[in-house]
Amino acid sequence: YSYALGQNGSSRKKIALAAECIVEYVGNVAFFGGTKIQRSRAREYLCWLLQQKSGPVHVDFTVREDCSCVMVDNDAVGYVTGHKGSSLHAIEDETGTFCLIEGALDGDNDDPKPLLIFGPTASRRMAESSVYGLMKTKADSGKGKGGKSRDVRRDGYGSWKENDGRKSYGKGDRGKGKPVGETISLSIGDEDAAFLMGPQGRTKRKIAHVSGARLEVRGSKLEITGSDAARAKAQRYV
């Protein structure tokens, strides 16, 4: 019961938010309130949560409409999940999603591993951005030849691949100084601008961090500054 509830009810709340369903526990019984699909999803999320205690969870995510998959390289799984799942829990709390690593965390030859993100589309997109940010930070922590930091890119399956790349920044560390390159301008509506900014501008900062470009919202315009590759990345993420 305590595991299904989570600290301060965090596990129950994330299942409810991800499934868009009312979830309440009375004793050792779980009650679900919502449409048939919402109740079914909440029940599945709860079952998978409890399965994680005893072993790996296997989900056929290819047929689900409520799921996004990010492929995480084996050497980055521990960094993305964090100590006792702290990093992944923080992403869930921030975005209102339910996340799990499909299959065993270790002891198998699956590389990369599928990180499954469940929830409404907008929430999943925010969670994906957070995961990509952690993967980018992990990749940047390594050093290439000559002490140059390695750049990363995302392939067609959402997996980050490291390669020796050229920085599109001026003097200083990544994130300091101004990105070198041209600026493109995109028209956006008020609702899109609010969604792009995210709580306290976090979503915009994540996209900037992952893409290597600088993003500025000016009225109904979004300005993206950086190298050709950085601008293209940022535009895709937007």
Disulfide bonds with the S-S distance in Angstrom:
none
